[in-house]
Amino acid sequence: MSALVVCAGMCMAAAAQADECQPGKGYVYLGRIRPRHAREIKTSNWSVGAETMDRDYTIYKHWRRHLGPLGVKKARIQSGWAKTEKTKGVYDWAWLDEIIPDMAAQGVEPWVCLCYGNPIYPGGGGTGLGGGLPSSPEALKAWEAFVGAFVSRYSRHVDEWEIWNEANLRRKSVTDQYADLLIRTAEVIRARQPKAKILAMATPGVGTGFTRGVLDRLKRKGKLHLVDEVTYHPYSLNPDQSHPAVLGLRKLVASYSKRISIRQGENGAPSRRGSFGALSNYDWTEQLQAK
């Protein structure tokens, strides 16, 4: 990655030469900043959204060379139960073995969202957003086995585990089911990695109703100690508009435990209107996306 030219009058110009900041253009050349690779820094409060590889929406080898040079210390990935276990009891870790150790070698710690179901099991849940949680005794037992095998295999590189993604998306009565799955999954993780950090909720938006319901159930069952962080996905056209709701979420979580913090998970926008996913109905461009 080339150095960034810094000019008075603009934050950073992605220019390779200082002549981009000649006085005649209204800028004064101040100097250059050399971006640092993730291996060169100890901490960062930034994380890269590296999701959807479990559903083959993106391919790691196509963009992996850009990851470390960003200087970001974390990346969120999704576990892909259905991609990994296509035959009952048989796990094909090849796709994850390509991703997780390589991220760690680049100085980027993966945090894994253990999520999405597996239709090879009756009542196994769906393979994508809003697809439903595993519900049958057979599926829940298989889920526990998958989670345990996953944690055992990758605990060298991963110690932050998020449990499910947007479980309440398009589903109104999933609070107790999710809370029970959260407890079940967190206990499997902690049995294999006692100091693991457990992240919960991953809500679509920053609403507090679902989060309150889950925390209530955990409190009644004496299981609040299983959760370290609550995650949320604001997806606001103007990110600043989410701040009041985020402050409300922080206050709610603190009312249950001062130990539990909050973390923004997914957020962002596509690079053109009508492409795919959240906020795709607005007139985005690559420049607006970058800003």
SULHUMO-V665262 format. One record per pair of residues at least 12 apart in sequence whose ideal C-beta (glycine too) atoms are under 10 Angstrom apart, sorted by the first residue. I is the first residue (numbers start at 1). J is the second residue. If there is no record, write none. Layout:
# SULHUMO-V665262
I/J ; I/J
This chain:
# SULHUMO-V665262
1/34 ; 1/35 ; 1/36 ; 1/37 ; 1/66 ; 1/68 ; 1/69 ; 1/70 ; 1/71 ; 2/14 ; 2/15 ; 2/16 ; 2/17 ; 2/32 ; 2/34 ; 2/35 ; 3/15 ; 3/16 ; 3/18 ; 3/31 ; 3/32 ; 3/33 ; 3/34 ; 3/35 ; 4/16 ; 4/31 ; 4/32 ; 4/33 ; 4/34 ; 4/35 ; 5/17 ; 5/18 ; 5/19 ; 5/20 ; 5/21 ; 5/27 ; 5/29 ; 5/30 ; 5/31 ; 5/32 ; 5/33 ; 6/18 ; 6/21 ; 6/27 ; 6/28 ; 6/29 ; 6/30 ; 6/31 ; 6/32 ; 6/33 ; 7/20 ; 7/21 ; 7/22 ; 7/25 ; 7/26 ; 7/27 ; 7/28 ; 7/29 ; 7/30 ; 7/31 ; 8/21 ; 8/26 ; 8/27 ; 8/28 ; 8/29 ; 8/30 ; 9/21 ; 9/25 ; 9/26 ; 9/27 ; 9/28 ; 9/30 ; 10/26 ; 10/27 ; 11/291 ; 12/33 ; 12/35 ; 13/27 ; 13/29 ; 14/290 ; 15/32 ; 18/30 ; 18/31 ; 18/32 ; 35/69 ; 35/70 ; 35/71 ; 36/69 ; 36/70 ; 36/71 ; 36/107 ; 37/67 ; 37/68 ; 37/69 ; 37/70 ; 37/71 ; 37/106 ; 37/107 ; 37/108 ; 38/67 ; 38/68 ; 38/69 ; 38/70 ; 38/71 ; 38/72 ; 38/73 ; 38/74 ; 38/75 ; 38/103 ; 38/106 ; 38/107 ; 38/108 ; 38/109 ; 39/68 ; 39/69 ; 39/71 ; 39/73 ; 39/105 ; 39/106 ; 39/107 ; 39/108 ; 40/68 ; 40/71 ; 40/107 ; 41/71 ; 41/72 ; 41/73 ; 41/107 ; 42/73 ; 42/107 ; 43/73 ; 43/74 ; 44/70 ; 44/71 ; 44/72 ; 44/73 ; 44/74 ; 44/107 ; 44/108 ; 44/109 ; 45/72 ; 45/73 ; 45/74 ; 45/263 ; 45/264 ; 46/70 ; 46/71 ; 46/72 ; 46/73 ; 46/74 ; 46/75 ; 47/72 ; 47/73 ; 47/74 ; 47/75 ; 47/76 ; 47/108 ; 47/109 ; 47/110 ; 47/111 ; 47/160 ; 47/263 ; 47/264 ; 47/265 ; 47/266 ; 48/63 ; 48/66 ; 48/67 ; 48/70 ; 48/72 ; 48/73 ; 48/74 ; 48/75 ; 48/76 ; 48/77 ; 48/103 ; 48/108 ; 48/110 ; 49/75 ; 49/76 ; 49/77 ; 49/233 ; 49/265 ; 49/266 ; 49/267 ; 49/268 ; 50/63 ; 50/64 ; 50/67 ; 50/74 ; 50/75 ; 50/76 ; 50/77 ; 50/78 ; 50/99 ; 50/103 ; 50/108 ; 50/110 ; 50/111 ; 51/75 ; 51/76 ; 51/77 ; 51/78 ; 51/113 ; 51/115 ; 51/165 ; 51/265 ; 51/266 ; 52/77 ; 52/78 ; 52/80 ; 52/128 ; 52/277 ; 53/77 ; 53/78 ; 53/80 ; 53/83 ; 53/95 ; 53/96 ; 53/98 ; 53/99 ; 54/77 ; 54/78 ; 54/79 ; 54/80 ; 54/81 ; 54/82 ; 54/83 ; 54/84 ; 54/95 ; 54/96 ; 54/113 ; 54/115 ; 54/116 ; 54/127 ; 54/128 ; 55/78 ; 55/80 ; 55/82 ; 55/83 ; 55/116 ; 55/127 ; 55/128 ; 55/129 ; 56/80 ; 56/83 ; 56/95 ; 57/128 ; 57/276 ; 57/277 ; 59/95 ; 59/98 ; 60/77 ; 60/95 ; 60/96 ; 60/98 ; 60/99 ; 60/100 ; 60/102 ; 60/103 ; 61/98 ; 61/99 ; 61/102 ; 64/98 ; 64/99 ; 64/102 ; 64/103 ; 64/106 ; 64/108 ; 65/106 ; 67/102 ; 67/103 ; 67/106 ; 67/107 ; 67/108 ; 68/102 ; 68/103 ; 68/105 ; 68/106 ; 68/107 ; 68/108 ; 69/106 ; 70/106 ; 70/108 ; 71/107 ; 71/108 ; 72/107 ; 72/108 ; 73/107 ; 73/108 ; 73/109 ; 74/103 ; 74/108 ; 74/109 ; 74/110 ; 74/111 ; 74/160 ; 74/263 ; 75/99 ; 75/100 ; 75/103 ; 75/106 ; 75/108 ; 75/109 ; 75/110 ; 75/111 ; 75/112 ; 76/110 ; 76/111 ; 76/112 ; 76/113 ; 76/160 ; 76/162 ; 76/165 ; 76/199 ; 76/202 ; 76/231 ; 76/263 ; 76/265 ; 76/266 ; 77/96 ; 77/99 ; 77/100 ; 77/103 ; 77/110 ; 77/111 ; 77/112 ; 77/113 ; 77/158 ; 77/162 ; 78/112 ; 78/113 ; 78/114 ; 78/115 ; 78/116 ; 78/162 ; 78/164 ; 78/165 ; 79/96 ; 79/112 ; 79/113 ; 79/114 ; 79/115 ; 79/116 ; 79/146 ; 79/147 ; 79/150 ; 79/154 ; 79/161 ; 79/162 ; 79/164 ; 79/165 ; 80/95 ; 80/96 ; 80/112 ; 80/113 ; 80/114 ; 80/115 ; 80/116 ; 80/118 ; 80/127 ; 80/146 ; 80/150 ; 81/114 ; 81/115 ; 81/116 ; 81/117 ; 81/118 ; 81/120 ; 81/121 ; 81/124 ; 81/125 ; 81/127 ; 81/134 ; 81/142 ; 81/143 ; 81/146 ; 81/147 ; 81/150 ; 82/116 ; 82/117 ; 82/118 ; 82/119 ; 82/120 ; 82/121 ; 82/124 ; 82/125 ; 82/126 ; 82/127 ; 82/128 ; 82/131 ; 82/146 ; 83/95 ; 83/96 ; 83/116 ; 83/118 ; 83/127 ; 84/96 ; 84/118 ; 84/146 ; 84/149 ; 84/150 ; 85/118 ; 85/120 ; 85/121 ; 85/124 ; 85/142 ; 85/143 ; 85/145 ; 85/146 ; 85/149 ; 86/118 ; 86/120 ; 87/120 ; 88/118 ; 88/120 ; 88/121 ; 88/138 ; 88/142 ; 88/145 ; 89/142 ; 89/145 ; 89/146 ; 89/149 ; 91/145 ; 91/146 ; 91/149 ; 91/150 ; 91/153 ; 93/149 ; 93/150 ; 93/153 ; 93/154 ; 96/110 ; 96/112 ; 96/150 ; 96/153 ; 96/154 ; 97/153 ; 97/154 ; 99/154 ; 99/157 ; 100/112 ; 100/150 ; 100/153 ; 100/154 ; 100/156 ; 100/157 ; 100/158 ; 101/154 ; 101/156 ; 101/157 ; 102/157 ; 103/157 ; 103/158 ; 104/154 ; 104/156 ; 104/157 ; 104/158 ; 105/157 ; 108/157 ; 109/157 ; 109/158 ; 109/159 ; 109/160 ; 110/154 ; 110/157 ; 110/158 ; 110/159 ; 110/160 ; 111/158 ; 111/159 ; 111/160 ; 111/161 ; 111/162 ; 111/197 ; 111/199 ; 111/229 ; 111/231 ; 111/263 ; 111/265 ; 112/150 ; 112/151 ; 112/154 ; 112/157 ; 112/158 ; 112/159 ; 112/160 ; 112/161 ; 112/162 ; 112/163 ; 112/199 ; 113/160 ; 113/161 ; 113/162 ; 113/163 ; 113/164 ; 113/165 ; 113/166 ; 113/199 ; 113/202 ; 113/231 ; 113/265 ; 113/266 ; 114/143 ; 114/146 ; 114/147 ; 114/150 ; 114/151 ; 114/161 ; 114/162 ; 114/163 ; 114/164 ; 114/165 ; 114/181 ; 114/185 ; 114/186 ; 114/188 ; 114/189 ; 114/199 ; 115/127 ; 115/128 ; 115/129 ; 115/131 ; 115/133 ; 115/162 ; 115/163 ; 115/164 ; 115/165 ; 115/166 ; 115/167 ; 115/185 ; 115/202 ; 116/128 ; 116/129 ; 116/131 ; 116/132 ; 116/133 ; 116/134 ; 116/164 ; 116/165 ; 117/131 ; 117/132 ; 117/133 ; 117/134 ; 117/135 ; 117/139 ; 117/142 ; 117/143 ; 117/164 ; 118/134 ; 118/139 ; 118/142 ; 118/143 ; 118/146 ; 119/131 ; 119/139 ; 120/139 ; 120/142 ; 121/134 ; 121/135 ; 121/136 ; 121/138 ; 121/139 ; 121/140 ; 121/141 ; 121/142 ; 121/143 ; 122/134 ; 122/135 ; 122/136 ; 122/137 ; 122/138 ; 122/139 ; 123/135 ; 123/136 ; 123/137 ; 123/138 ; 123/139 ; 123/140 ; 124/136 ; 124/138 ; 124/139 ; 124/140 ; 124/142 ; 124/143 ; 125/139 ; 125/140 ; 125/143 ; 125/164 ; 125/167 ; 125/181 ; 128/165 ; 129/165 ; 129/166 ; 129/169 ; 129/170 ; 129/204 ; 129/277 ; 130/165 ; 130/166 ; 130/167 ; 130/168 ; 130/169 ; 130/170 ; 130/171 ; 130/174 ; 130/204 ; 131/165 ; 131/167 ; 131/169 ; 131/170 ; 131/171 ; 132/167 ; 132/170 ; 132/171 ; 132/174 ; 132/177 ; 133/164 ; 133/167 ; 133/171 ; 133/174 ; 133/177 ; 133/178 ; 133/180 ; 133/181 ; 134/146 ; 134/164 ; 134/177 ; 134/181 ; 134/184 ; 135/177 ; 135/181 ; 140/180 ; 140/181 ; 140/184 ; 140/185 ; 143/181 ; 143/184 ; 143/185 ; 143/188 ; 144/184 ; 144/185 ; 144/187 ; 144/188 ; 144/191 ; 145/188 ; 146/188 ; 147/161 ; 147/163 ; 147/184 ; 147/185 ; 147/186 ; 147/187 ; 147/188 ; 147/189 ; 147/192 ; 148/185 ; 148/188 ; 148/189 ; 148/191 ; 148/192 ; 149/188 ; 149/192 ; 150/188 ; 150/189 ; 150/192 ; 151/185 ; 151/188 ; 151/189 ; 151/190 ; 151/191 ; 151/192 ; 151/193 ; 151/196 ; 152/192 ; 152/193 ; 153/192 ; 154/193 ; 155/189 ; 155/192 ; 155/193 ; 155/195 ; 155/196 ; 158/193 ; 158/196 ; 158/197 ; 159/189 ; 159/193 ; 159/195 ; 159/196 ; 159/197 ; 160/196 ; 160/197 ; 160/198 ; 160/199 ; 160/228 ; 160/229 ; 160/263 ; 161/185 ; 161/186 ; 161/188 ; 161/189 ; 161/190 ; 161/193 ; 161/196 ; 161/197 ; 161/198 ; 161/199 ; 161/200 ; 161/228 ; 162/197 ; 162/198 ; 162/199 ; 162/200 ; 162/201 ; 162/202 ; 162/229 ; 162/231 ; 162/263 ; 162/265 ; 163/178 ; 163/181 ; 163/182 ; 163/183 ; 163/184 ; 163/185 ; 163/186 ; 163/189 ; 163/198 ; 163/199 ; 163/200 ; 163/201 ; 163/202 ; 163/226 ; 163/227 ; 163/231 ; 164/178 ; 164/181 ; 164/182 ; 164/185 ; 164/200 ; 164/201 ; 164/202 ; 165/201 ; 165/202 ; 165/203 ; 165/204 ; 165/231 ; 165/233 ; 165/265 ; 165/266 ; 166/201 ; 166/202 ; 166/203 ; 166/204 ; 166/205 ; 166/210 ; 166/232 ; 166/233 ; 166/265 ; 166/266 ; 167/179 ; 167/181 ; 167/182 ; 167/200 ; 167/201 ; 167/202 ; 167/203 ; 167/204 ; 167/210 ; 167/214 ; 168/201 ; 168/202 ; 168/203 ; 168/204 ; 168/205 ; 168/207 ; 168/209 ; 168/210 ; 168/211 ; 168/213 ; 168/214 ; 169/202 ; 169/203 ; 169/204 ; 169/205 ; 169/210 ; 169/233 ; 170/204 ; 171/210 ; 172/209 ; 172/210 ; 174/210 ; 174/213 ; 174/214 ; 175/209 ; 175/210 ; 175/211 ; 175/212 ; 175/213 ; 175/214 ; 175/216 ; 175/217 ; 176/213 ; 176/214 ; 176/216 ; 176/217 ; 177/217 ; 178/200 ; 178/201 ; 178/210 ; 178/213 ; 178/214 ; 178/217 ; 179/200 ; 179/210 ; 179/213 ; 179/214 ; 179/215 ; 179/216 ; 179/217 ; 179/218 ; 179/220 ; 179/221 ; 179/223 ; 180/214 ; 180/217 ; 180/218 ; 180/221 ; 180/223 ; 182/198 ; 182/200 ; 182/201 ; 182/214 ; 182/217 ; 182/218 ; 182/223 ; 182/226 ; 182/227 ; 183/200 ; 183/214 ; 183/217 ; 183/218 ; 183/221 ; 183/222 ; 183/223 ; 183/226 ; 183/227 ; 185/198 ; 185/200 ; 185/226 ; 186/198 ; 186/199 ; 186/200 ; 186/218 ; 186/223 ; 186/225 ; 186/226 ; 186/227 ; 186/228 ; 187/223 ; 187/226 ; 189/226 ; 190/225 ; 190/226 ; 196/228 ; 197/227 ; 197/228 ; 197/229 ; 197/263 ; 198/225 ; 198/226 ; 198/227 ; 198/228 ; 198/229 ; 198/260 ; 199/227 ; 199/228 ; 199/229 ; 199/230 ; 199/231 ; 199/260 ; 199/261 ; 199/262 ; 199/263 ; 199/265 ; 200/214 ; 200/215 ; 200/218 ; 200/226 ; 200/227 ; 200/228 ; 200/229 ; 200/230 ; 200/231 ; 200/253 ; 200/260 ; 201/214 ; 201/215 ; 201/227 ; 201/229 ; 201/230 ; 201/231 ; 201/232 ; 201/233 ; 201/249 ; 201/253 ; 201/262 ; 201/263 ; 201/265 ; 202/230 ; 202/231 ; 202/232 ; 202/233 ; 202/263 ; 202/265 ; 202/266 ; 203/230 ; 203/231 ; 203/232 ; 203/233 ; 203/234 ; 203/249 ; 203/265 ; 204/232 ; 204/233 ; 204/234 ; 204/235 ; 204/266 ; 204/278 ; 205/232 ; 205/233 ; 205/234 ; 205/235 ; 205/236 ; 205/242 ; 205/245 ; 205/278 ; 206/232 ; 206/233 ; 206/234 ; 206/235 ; 206/236 ; 206/242 ; 206/243 ; 206/244 ; 206/245 ; 206/246 ; 206/247 ; 206/248 ; 206/249 ; 206/262 ; 206/264 ; 207/232 ; 207/245 ; 207/248 ; 207/249 ; 208/230 ; 208/232 ; 208/245 ; 208/248 ; 208/249 ; 208/251 ; 208/252 ; 208/253 ; 209/252 ; 211/230 ; 211/231 ; 211/232 ; 211/249 ; 211/252 ; 211/253 ; 211/256 ; 211/262 ; 212/249 ; 212/252 ; 212/253 ; 212/255 ; 212/256 ; 214/227 ; 214/230 ; 215/227 ; 215/230 ; 215/252 ; 215/253 ; 215/255 ; 215/256 ; 215/257 ; 215/260 ; 216/256 ; 218/256 ; 218/257 ; 219/256 ; 219/257 ; 224/256 ; 224/257 ; 224/259 ; 224/260 ; 225/257 ; 225/259 ; 225/260 ; 227/253 ; 227/256 ; 227/257 ; 227/259 ; 227/260 ; 227/261 ; 228/257 ; 228/259 ; 228/260 ; 228/261 ; 228/263 ; 229/253 ; 229/259 ; 229/260 ; 229/261 ; 229/262 ; 229/263 ; 229/265 ; 230/249 ; 230/250 ; 230/252 ; 230/253 ; 230/256 ; 230/257 ; 230/260 ; 230/261 ; 230/262 ; 230/263 ; 230/265 ; 231/262 ; 231/263 ; 231/264 ; 231/265 ; 231/266 ; 232/245 ; 232/246 ; 232/249 ; 232/262 ; 232/263 ; 232/264 ; 232/265 ; 232/266 ; 232/267 ; 233/264 ; 233/265 ; 233/266 ; 233/267 ; 233/268 ; 233/278 ; 234/246 ; 234/249 ; 234/264 ; 234/265 ; 234/266 ; 234/267 ; 234/268 ; 234/278 ; 235/266 ; 235/267 ; 235/268 ; 235/269 ; 235/277 ; 235/278 ; 235/279 ; 236/267 ; 236/269 ; 236/278 ; 236/279 ; 237/269 ; 237/279 ; 237/281 ; 237/282 ; 237/284 ; 239/264 ; 239/267 ; 239/268 ; 239/269 ; 242/264 ; 242/267 ; 246/262 ; 246/264 ; 247/262 ; 249/262 ; 250/262 ; 266/278 ; 267/279 ; 268/289 ; 269/282 ; 269/284 ; 269/285 ; 269/288 ; 269/289 ; 270/282 ; 270/284 ; 270/286 ; 270/289 ; 271/284 ; 271/285 ; 271/286 ; 271/287 ; 271/288 ; 271/289 ; 271/290 ; 272/284 ; 272/285 ; 272/286 ; 272/288 ; 272/289 ; 273/285
